[in-house]
Amino acid sequence: MSLTKYTNGFICDDGRLTQGSVYVDNATQKIVAAPTSDAKVTKVVDLHGEILAPGYIDIQNNGIYGVNFSNLTSDASDADTRRFERDYHQAMKQYLTTGVTSICPTVTSNFPKVYPKVLPMYHRNRTSDECDSLGAHLEGPFINREKKGCHPVETFVDAAEGKTKLEAIYGDTMDHVCIITAAPEIPGVMDLIPTIKQAGVVYSIGHTMADHATATNAVRKGASMVTHMYNAMPQPHHRNAGVVGLMTTPDIETPYYGLICDGIHVDPSMARLAYAANPDKVVLVTDAMHLIGLDDGAYQWDGQVVIKDGYRLTLKGTDTLAGSATTLPACVRNLKQWANLSLAQAVKTCTNNAADSIGVSDSKGYLRPGCDADFVVLDHQGYVKRVFKLGNEVASSDVQPQAQVRAHL
């Protein structure tokens, strides 16, 4: 067995920083236990006192670098499909440079003709030069009109017909799906939660008007996640906690909950509250739209116009948020500051917690034997300095602002 040793730095895992080394089998690019001697070490990666952490995982991401994950339809020509596939893989290569090594490509509410065409693109894979797909996140169309966000209402449906309606909308594509976000109060959805779970798919509560009793019942039925906590749901009241109350409800298994720490979707004080409520259940997400990485301006999207102003994305003429354009490493640094956390605690939310939330912790999100050699090397401020994907080093695009200024002097 030939090994690579990552050493001379700190190891960031389980919310802690420790000094030590990580060993990787060069044949499998899997982490292995420390050998009794370094006789089989054929390569050494010097961390120069910086921090080795698992590659970041983004479980809710609508698009990147101009590629909208919902944009391929059954009407697409073969040339269109080839172009989309090329652009998709190129975008996944670019997103890897931010330190995100795996994502759940998120398909927002759409018509049935879209899913069979686009979902096979997002099959689970394992690559050395781009972000892996962990399976699609289907956000809708079983959602509540009152909490539609920027989703097109003409696509919304109920599930009163049961499993047959699920199949009619998504087609025979569940093998490519990781998460389904749906509102439990929509007719038929509550009864489908066990079916979704039995298919190996995570059911997440979102875009909902559910009260606390309904949300709690959904968890008892098998819901194990809440999509972007605080957003697209009733705001909590001290006599009606709503979905937000799931963070601290006794007598149920607390679901994981996504949190967008871009400073736009969630106020810093509320992000701190969410973290304090249950640190092991918080999963940082970007909820990125395909405008991330593009210039500011107005962009057409699904018959609507989205205004990009820095990290802020809104529907034209409204204050309706249309997603985020903030990178995951920036969200980590925000949460660290807002909740007064150690860097290791903040990193845990998009590595260990993210992997646990979707059941992939045996291969992703940890620095323990059996997991893939998907790593980021961080400085002590939380900036991604280096990215390793199955042992292949990729240049980081996560640059400190001061460095950017100096580069222009």
N, C-alpha and C positions, 0 to 999 in steps of 0.2 A: 504494500500500500504506500503510495506517494502522497505526502501531505503538504499543505500550505499552512504556515503559522502566522496568525495576526497577533502582533505583540508590541510591547513597549508603549502601552497606553492604558486606558480605562475601558472596562466592559460595562455596557449599559443594558440591563435586563431586569425584569421584575421590579421596576421602580427604584433600582439601586445602582450606584456606581461602585465597581470593585476593580482592583488591579488584577490583571491576569492575562491569559492568552486564549485565543480560540483557534481550534484546528479544523481543517477542512480536507476531506478526501478529494484529491484532484481528479479522480475518475468519475465520481458521482456528483461532485460539488455539493455534498451534504456535510454538515457539521458532524464531527466525531468526538468521542471522549479523548481527553488528553492522553497521549501515549506514555508509557513508562520511561521512554527516552526519546530524544529528538533525532534518532538515527534515520528515521524515515522522512524527515522534513527536507523537502527539496526546494522550497521557496519560502521566504520570509517577507511579510509585509510589515514594515515599521510604521507604527501609528504616531510616532513623534510626540507622545504625551497627550494625544487627542483621544476622542471617545468613539469606540466601536459600538454601534447599535444595530438592531434589526432594520432592514429596509422598511420604509413607511408603507402603510396600507390605507388606501382611500376607498371606502365602501359605498360612497355616494358621489358620483361624478358624471355630469350630464354631457361632457364634451371637453375637448382640449385642443388648443392651437388651431382653431378654425374647423375642427371636425365635430359635428353634432352627432352623438351616438343614436339619435332617433331619425336620421335623415334618409335612410335607404328604404324605399318602398318596393312593393311587388311590381310597380310599373317601370322600375329601373331596367335599362337595357343591360346587356352583358358588359358593354363598355363602361356604363355607369357603375356597375358593381365592381369591376376591376379597378376603376379609379378610386372608388370609395375605400376598397380594401387596401390599396396602396397608400392612400392618405391616412387611413386609420393606423396602419403600422408605423408610418413615419411620425405621426403624432405621439404614438406610444413610445417611440424612441426618444422624442423630445421631452416627454413628461418624465421619463426615467431620470433625466438630468436634474430634476428638482429634488430627488431623493425618494420619490414614490416608486417602489418596485413592483407593487401589485395593486390592481383596482377592480372594482365592480362597475363596468360600464353601465350607466343608468339610462334607461329608456323611459322618457316621460309619457304621459297619457297619449295614446294614439289609437288609430283605427286597426281592426284585426288584420288588414292586409300587410301592415308594417312588420309585425312580429316574426312571422316565418321567414321573412327575407333578411332581417337584420340580426336576429339572435344567433344564428349559426356562426356569425363573424366573431361572437364573443364567447366561444367555447373556451373552457378552461385550458390553459396552456402553460408551458414552462420554457422560458427563453433566456438567452444570455445577453441580449442587446436591446431589449425593450421591456416595458411594464408587462407583467403577466396579467391576463384576465382570470379572475376567480369566479366567473360566471356573471350574468347580467343582474342588475337591480331593476326590477320593473316597478316604477313609481306611477301607479294608476293602471287603467282608467276607472277602477272601482273606488272613486273618491267623492267627497262631498262638495257640491257646488258652492256652498258657503265658505269653503276653505280651499278654493281652487288654485290660489296663487296665480302663476302664469300658465297653468294647464288649459288647453282648449276645451271648453265645456261640451262642444259638439261630439267629443269622443267618449264622454262619460257614460257608463252603463251600470246596471245593478247585476246581482248574481242570484236573482230569485229562482232561476232554473237550476241552480246548484252546480255540480261539477261539469255538466255539459256546457254551461256558459263560460266557465273557466277555459275549457278546451276550445270553445268557439272563438274566444278572444285571442288567446295566446297560441293556439295551435299545438302541434306536437313538438314543443320546444322546451319542456321543463328540464331536460338534461343540461340545458345551457343557462339555467336560471339559478341564482344564488339567493336573492331576496325579492319578496313581493311586498310593496307598500300598498295598503288598502285601508279604507275607513270601516271599522267594524259595525257601524250602525246602518250601512248600506244594506238593503234587503238581500239576504242570502250569504253575505260575507262571513258573519260570525260562524255559521255552520260549516263553512269551507276551511276554517283555520286548521282543524285536524288533518284534513286532506292535503293541504299545502305542506304541513309539517311532515306528514308521512312520505311525501315526495322528496324529502331531503332539502326543502326550501325553507328559508327563514321567513316567517310572517312578521311584518312590521306595521305598527299602528301609525297612520299618518294622514294628512290632509282630511281632518276629521272634525266633527262637532260632538264627538262622544263625551258623555259625562263620566264622572269617576267610576260609577257602578258598571257602566258598559265597558270602559277600558279595563277595569279589573277582571270582568268576565272574560274578555278577550285573552288576557294573560292566562287565566285558568284553562282556557281552551287550547293554549299553545303559543300565543304570541310571545316572542322573546326579544322584541326590539321596538323602539319608538323612533320614527324618522324625524330628523332635525328638531329636537326638543325645543319647545316654545313656539316654533314657527308652524303656521297652518293648523292651529288647534285653538280651542278656547283658552283664554288666559285664566290662571288660577285665581280663585277667590277663597278666603279663609273658611267659608262654609261649603264650597264646592271646588275641590282641588282639581277636578278634570283629569285629563291625561297627564298633566305635569305632576300630579300627586303620586303617580306610579314610582317616582324616584324614591319614595320613602314609605310606601304602603306596607303595613305588616301583613303577615300570613300569606303572602304570595312571593314567588321568586321574582325579584326585581329584574325587569327587562333591561337589556343594554339600550342606551339612547345616544343617538347621534347629536353632536353639538358643533355648530358652525362658529368658530372663533375668529371671525374676520373683522369684528368691531362694527359691523353693519347689521347683521341678522340678529345678534344677541348682545345686549349691553354687558360690559365687563362685569358688573356686579352680579348679574344673573348667571353669567358663565361661572363665576366663582361659587355661587349657590349650588348650581348643578353639579360641579365637581365635588363640593363638600358633602353633598347628599349621599353620594355613593361612588367613590373614586374608581372602584374596579369595574364599573358599568359604563363609564363615560367613553364614547368613541368619537374622537375628533374626525370630522368630515369636511371637505371643501364645498360640497354642493356646487362644484364648478360648472360653469357653462362653457360652451365652445369658444367664447370670446376671451378666455384666459390666454394671455400671451399675445393678444392683438392690440392694435392702437385704440385709443379712445375714440368714440363717435357713435353714430346711429347704425344699427344693423337689422336687417330683415330676419325674422324668425317665426315660422309657422303662421304666416299672415299677420304677424304683429311686428312692432318696431321696438327693439331693445336699445336703451341708451347705456353705453359704457362710459363711466366716469371714474377712472382709477380702478379701485377694487369694487365699486358700487355698480350694480346692474339693475335697471328698473324698466318697466314698460313705459313707453313714451307717453307723456302727459299725465302720468300717475306716480304715486309713491310705492306702487306694488313692486316688491323685490322679485327679480327674475333669476336669482341665483348669485353665485359668487365668482370673483375672479382673483381670489387670494390663494396662494400656494399653501400646501399642508405644512411645510416647515415654518412659514410665517404664522400659521395658526398655533403651532406648538409654542413658538416664542411668546405669542399673545397670552395663551393660557398660563404659561409659566409666570408671566408678569402679573396678570390679573388675579390669579389665585395664590400668588406667593408660593410657588412650588419650586422644588428642585428640578433641574433639567430632566433627570431620570424619571421623575413622576410624570412630567408632561409628555415625555416620549412614550411612556407606557400606554397612553390613551390611543395612539395610532399605530401601535405595534402589538403588544401583548393583548390588550383589550379588543382591538379590532379583529385579531386572529381568533380569539375566543368567541367573539360574537357570531361568527359565521362558521365555526367548527373546523378551522384549518390550522390549529395550533400545533399539530403534529408535523407540519411542513413549513409554516410561515410564521413570522412575527415574533420569534424567540431566538435566542442564541444558545440553543441546547441541541444535543445530538439528535440527528434525524431531520433537522430543519435545513432548508436550502441556504446556500451561501449568498444570500441577498442582504447586503449591508450598506449602512451609511457611516461615514466617519465625520463626527461633529467636532467643532471647536467648543470651548466651554461657554460660549454665548448661545449655542444651539444652531449655528449656521452649518449647513452641509458642505463639507470641504471635499469629500470624495464619495463616489458611489461605486459599489461592487455588485454586479449581477451575475450570479453563478460563477464568481471568481473573475469575471471580466470587468476591468475598471473603466468607468465612464466619467467624463469631466462633469463637474457640478455647475449648475447655473444659479445656485442659491448664493448670491453675492451680497456681502455687507454693503449698506448704503455708502459708508465712508470710502470703501474700496472703489465703488462706482464713481464717486466724485474725483478721487485721485486719478482714476483712469482717464478723465477728461481734462486734467490740468496740463 
